[in-house]
Amino acid sequence: MARQRAGWWMWVVAVLAMSGCATARGPDTGHFVERSVTVDGHVSRYQVFVPRNAEAQRGALPVVLFLHGSGERGSDGHRQTTAGLGPHLRDHARDFPALVVLPQAPADQEWAGLNNRIALAALDATLAEFGADPARQYLTGMSMGGYGSWNIALEHPTRFAAIVPVCGAVLAPRAVRATLFVEPVAGEADPYAAMATRLKATPIWMFHGALDDVVLPDDDRRLKAAFDRAGAKDVRYTEYPQGNHNAWDATYADAAMWEWLFAQKR
């Protein structure tokens, strides 16, 4: 009989795990939930980080759209949480104060075109489901996602209260990634000046490692100079003197960055 009871309880635990009940979280900690969105017939899974006591803050929650880098591309709906902002959220699940939307770009594709529309559809769905504050929408991305942040911001210049591109750039970083560039200004004689003119009213904080040999920091330096010449309202640039391509761990661990970001409103 004891063996039968043990077998029955193992079956119950398995059923709960498959249903998601075994991973349910209480109101005292933030957690990830998986969702999906369909755009132009394409179904894409994404993750949403839901902060603690989210229901009690409906209408007031800030929301961050995070765009991952090349290494997190795929269709599993999870890998985008394993680098960059995702690990930071797990480490700060009890105190991170915002919703975070984490879409995923397919393998061998960039944050452009349909993928950007999917990312924004996921953001719209999160705003509706969790009652986020539309005046406190923020955009950040790392590496390939840094490029994507510029692409989306240029296409929707009045949507986001602030953006934080991390180790991104304007031009393709090398010949093998010729498809990775900021598309809305690709035809401009001076793409840096064009970006600065279009986004000078948006608060922006760029981050890069001085020793980055994957995406060189030169474009971010030129962008900062262009924003300064354009009389930008609040555009900052932090370069880590000993930093390599992984500028994201230091950036997302920076309490001053988050304090600045969440102070911005549209």
Sequence and secondary structure as in RCSB ss.txt:
>XXXX:A:sequence
MARQRAGWWMWVVAVLAMSGCATARGPDTGHFVERSVTVDGHVSRYQVFVPRNAEAQRGALPVVLFLHGSGERGS
DGHRQTTAGLGPHLRDHARDFPALVVLPQAPADQEWAGLNNRIALAALDATLAEFGADPARQYLTGMSMGGYGSW
NIALEHPTRFAAIVPVCGAVLAPRAVRATLFVEPVAGEADPYAAMATRLKATPIWMFHGALDDVVLPDDDRRLKA
AFDRAGAKDVRYTEYPQGNHNAWDATYADAAMWEWLFAQKR
>XXXX:A:secstr
 HHHHHHHHHHHHHHHHHHTGGG   TTS EEEEEEEEETTEEEEEEEEE TTTGGGTTTEEEEEEE  GGG SS
SSSGGGSSTHHHHHHHTTTT  SEEEE    TT  SSTHHHHHHHHHHHHHHHHHTEEEEEEEEEEETHHHHHHH
HHHHHSTTT SEEEEES  SS SSGGGTT S GGGTT SSHHHHHHHHHTTS EEEEEETT SSS THHHHHHHH
HHHHTT SSEEEEEETT  S  HHHHHT HHHHHHHHH   
